[in-house]
Amino acid sequence: MKPSRDVLLSLTKGALMPQEEMLEVARKKGSLNIGIPREITFQENRVPLVPDDVALLVNHGHSVLVETGAGKNANFQDNDYSEAGARIVYTPEELYKNAEIILKVAPPSPQEIELMQPKQTLLSTLQLPAQPENFLKKLIDKKVTALAFEWIKDEEGVFPVIRSMGEIAGGTSILIAAEYLSNANNGQGSILGGISGVAPTEVVIIGAGTVGEYAARAALGLGATVKVFDNSVYRLRRLQNSIGTRVFTSIIQPRVLGKHLRTCDVAIGALRASGGRTPLVVTEEMISEMKVGSVIVDVSIDQGGCFETSKVTNHSQPVFRKHGVIHYCVPNIASRVSRTASYALSTIFTPILQEMGETGGLPNMIRDHSGVRSGVYLYNGILTKKYLGDLFNLPSKDIELLLAAL
């Protein structure tokens, strides 16, 4: 049955008249005010944002304040930042007074905490073992929201900062060993690797995590013989699959480990402790039986080290000899290659800051992004990590409950 002429007219009535446009409701956006202070921690050469990423953030409507000289140790000049759209400030007081988000690599010093403003946001490392006893209490008194970026997770549950810095430390440890094997640094005069007709150098790597994996990649790339030890068969198998070639692997059995340390030219300490101190798996007796002029690079030194003879050194005086073995025990290896490390950090932080702006600020992002939420240890001055509360005898509340109450 055909509709009548009157019905058709009623259905099309007003079809050619101006209609209201239906617009998509945009997500609430916020402009961030980010401050990058100059690092004052001893031999911290990295900067959290490079000029290219500053330009990206500025073009998205955010403002970035950079303290003069902040990028100098990573070979970024003030002019690089100002041309990217950042505003250069000349005192830390000015920066802390005007920035809403403080982004830095090292934890704030007591002097820097004093400069912080109430309700400010801090994004930095935590490194509690190196902090004074009242570190957390001072931050709580300022009622800041603080995130430890080494605790932030990505979509796959990986800690991207730890992973990235581990990759750098692993690869760099082999290059460091190569330096100290050479005559230029009073080493035994060997090339790390091998050439036709000459037996390759032997590298023993203790630990099959990210540091161990990238140390193995670098050593294999130079042509060395690589032997990897770890107490986890799963990690050893994962390393084999990841590097795509078969290398000698073994669990950490003292007699087997000692046997291979006696013949090696380089030993890399790449063990990580889930909490507390790294286990000592190489005794002084084992080290005394190593070849004179061989090199130890203890990347685990920031957690105490896995060699009994290790003691903390620094970039100015990086090595010492014990039983004729050269020991390199600098905790912050990534600062040795600060420009690369700065780019690595910047590629992690920039998307986080962009998303923070897109979601309308940090509170919304913490609520929506579980990976960022895992990095929060203070929320408006309230401690959100129970283990920190138990450790320092401070009250704490679960971040999920705090967010639900808002």
VENUR-V182816 format. One record per pair of residues at least 6 apart in sequence whose C-alpha atoms are under 7 Angstrom apart, sorted by the first residue. I is the first residue (numbers start at 0). J is the second residue. D is the distance in whole Angstrom. If there is no record, write none. Layout:
BEGIN
<<I J D> <I J D>>
END
This chain:
BEGIN
<<26 358 7> <27 357 7> <27 358 6> <27 359 5> <28 356 6> <28 357 5> <28 358 6> <28 359 4> <29 356 5> <29 357 6> <29 359 4> <29 360 6> <30 60 6> <30 61 5> <30 356 6> <31 61 5> <31 62 6> <31 356 6> <32 61 6> <32 62 5> <32 63 6> <32 98 5> <32 99 5> <32 100 6> <33 62 6> <33 63 5> <33 64 6> <33 98 5> <33 99 6> <33 100 5> <33 101 6> <33 102 7> <34 63 6> <34 64 5> <34 65 6> <34 94 6> <34 98 5> <34 100 6> <34 101 5> <34 102 6> <35 64 6> <35 65 5> <35 66 6> <35 101 6> <35 102 5> <35 103 6> <36 65 6> <36 66 5> <36 69 6> <36 91 7> <36 94 7> <36 103 7> <37 66 6> <37 68 6> <37 69 4> <38 69 7> <40 105 7> <43 334 6> <44 72 5> <44 73 6> <44 334 5> <44 337 6> <45 72 7> <45 73 6> <45 104 7> <45 334 6> <45 337 5> <45 338 7> <45 340 7> <45 341 5> <46 69 7> <46 70 6> <46 73 7> <46 104 6> <46 341 5> <47 102 7> <47 103 6> <47 104 6> <47 341 6> <47 344 6> <47 345 5> <48 341 7> <48 345 5> <49 341 7> <49 342 6> <49 345 6> <50 79 6> <50 80 5> <50 83 6> <51 83 7> <52 345 7> <52 349 6> <53 83 6> <53 85 7> <54 83 4> <54 84 6> <56 353 7> <57 84 6> <62 85 7> <63 85 5> <63 86 6> <64 85 6> <64 86 5> <64 87 6> <64 88 7> <64 94 7> <65 85 7> <65 86 6> <65 87 5> <65 88 6> <66 87 6> <66 88 5> <66 89 6> <66 90 7> <66 91 7> <66 94 7> <67 77 6> <67 87 6> <67 88 6> <67 89 5> <68 77 6> <70 76 6> <73 337 5> <73 338 5> <74 338 7> <81 87 7> <88 94 6> <92 114 6> <95 114 6> <95 115 6> <95 116 7> <96 116 7> <99 119 5> <99 120 6> <100 119 6> <100 120 5> <100 121 6> <101 120 6> <101 121 5> <101 122 6> <102 121 6> <102 122 5> <102 123 6> <103 122 6> <103 123 5> <104 123 5> <104 124 6> <105 123 6> <105 124 6> <106 123 6> <106 124 5> <106 125 6> <112 138 7> <116 141 7> <117 141 5> <117 142 6> <117 143 6> <118 142 5> <118 143 5> <118 144 7> <118 379 6> <119 143 5> <119 144 6> <120 143 6> <120 144 5> <120 145 6> <121 144 6> <121 145 5> <121 146 6> <122 145 6> <122 146 5> <122 147 6> <122 148 6> <123 146 7> <123 147 5> <123 148 6> <124 147 5> <124 148 6> <124 149 6> <125 147 5> <138 380 7> <139 380 4> <139 381 7> <140 380 7> <141 380 7> <142 379 5> <142 380 4> <143 377 7> <143 378 7> <143 379 5> <143 380 5> <144 377 5> <144 378 4> <144 379 5> <144 380 6> <145 375 6> <145 376 6> <145 377 5> <145 378 7> <146 374 5> <146 375 4> <146 376 6> <147 374 5> <147 375 6> <148 160 7> <148 374 6> <149 158 7> <149 160 6> <149 161 6> <150 158 6> <150 373 6> <150 374 5> <151 158 6> <151 370 5> <151 371 5> <151 373 6> <151 374 5> <152 158 5> <152 159 6> <152 370 4> <152 371 6> <153 159 6> <153 370 6> <160 344 7> <162 209 6> <163 343 7> <164 333 6> <165 209 6> <165 210 5> <166 209 6> <166 210 6> <166 213 6> <167 333 6> <168 210 6> <168 332 6> <168 333 6> <169 210 4> <169 211 6> <169 213 5> <169 214 4> <170 213 5> <170 214 5> <170 217 6> <172 214 7> <172 296 6> <173 214 6> <173 217 6> <173 218 6> <176 265 7> <176 294 6> <176 296 7> <177 190 7> <177 191 5> <178 184 7> <179 186 5> <179 294 7> <180 186 4> <180 187 5> <180 188 6> <180 189 5> <180 190 7> <180 294 7> <181 187 6> <181 188 4> <181 189 6> <181 190 7> <182 188 5> <186 292 6> <187 292 5> <191 200 6> <191 221 7> <191 223 6> <192 199 5> <192 200 5> <192 221 5> <192 222 4> <192 223 4> <193 199 4> <193 200 6> <193 222 5> <193 223 6> <199 222 7> <199 223 5> <199 224 6> <200 223 5> <200 224 6> <200 264 6> <201 223 6> <201 224 5> <201 225 6> <201 263 5> <201 264 5> <201 265 6> <202 223 7> <202 224 6> <202 225 5> <202 226 6> <202 263 6> <202 264 6> <202 265 5> <202 266 6> <203 225 6> <203 226 5> <203 227 6> <203 260 7> <203 263 6> <203 265 6> <203 266 5> <203 267 6> <204 211 6> <204 226 6> <204 227 5> <204 228 6> <204 266 6> <204 267 5> <204 268 6> <204 269 7> <205 227 6> <205 228 5> <205 229 6> <205 267 6> <205 268 5> <205 269 5> <205 270 6> <206 227 7> <206 228 6> <206 229 5> <206 268 7> <206 269 5> <206 270 4> <207 227 7> <207 228 7> <207 229 6> <207 234 6> <207 235 6> <207 238 6> <208 234 7> <210 269 6> <211 269 6> <212 238 6> <215 225 7> <216 242 7> <218 225 7> <219 225 7> <225 246 6> <225 247 7> <226 246 6> <226 247 5> <226 248 6> <227 247 6> <227 248 5> <227 249 6> <228 248 6> <228 249 5> <228 250 5> <228 251 6> <229 235 7> <229 249 7> <229 250 5> <229 251 5> <230 250 5> <230 251 5> <231 250 7> <235 248 7> <239 245 6> <239 246 7> <257 285 6> <260 289 6> <261 288 6> <261 289 4> <261 290 6> <262 289 7> <262 290 7> <264 293 5> <264 294 6> <265 293 6> <265 294 5> <265 295 6> <266 294 6> <266 295 5> <266 296 6> <267 295 6> <267 296 5> <267 297 6> <268 296 6> <268 297 4> <268 298 5> <268 299 6> <268 305 6> <269 297 7> <269 298 6> <269 299 6> <270 277 7> <270 299 6> <270 305 7> <271 277 6> <271 299 6> <276 302 5> <276 303 6> <277 299 7> <277 302 6> <277 303 6> <277 304 6> <277 305 6> <278 305 6> <279 304 7> <279 305 4> <279 306 6> <279 307 6> <280 305 6> <280 306 7> <281 305 6> <281 306 5> <281 307 6> <282 306 6> <282 307 5> <283 307 5> <283 308 6> <287 322 5> <291 323 5> <291 324 6> <292 323 6> <292 324 5> <292 325 6> <293 324 5> <293 325 6> <294 324 6> <294 325 5> <294 326 6> <295 325 6> <295 326 5> <295 327 6> <296 326 6> <296 327 5> <296 328 6> <297 304 6> <297 327 6> <297 328 5> <298 328 7> <298 330 7> <299 305 6> <300 311 7> <300 328 6> <300 330 6> <301 330 5> <309 328 7> <310 328 6> <311 328 5> <311 329 6> <311 330 7> <312 318 7> <312 328 5> <312 329 5> <313 329 5> <314 329 7> <317 327 6> <317 328 7> <317 329 6> <318 325 7> <318 326 5> <318 327 5> <318 328 7> <319 325 6> <319 326 5> <320 326 6> <333 340 6> <355 361 6> <355 364 6> <358 364 6> <365 371 6> <365 372 5> <366 402 7> <376 382 6> <376 383 5> <376 384 6> <377 383 6> <381 395 7> <382 394 7> <382 395 5> <382 396 6> <383 395 5> <383 396 5> <383 397 5> <383 398 5> <384 395 6> <385 395 6> <388 394 6> <388 395 6>>
END
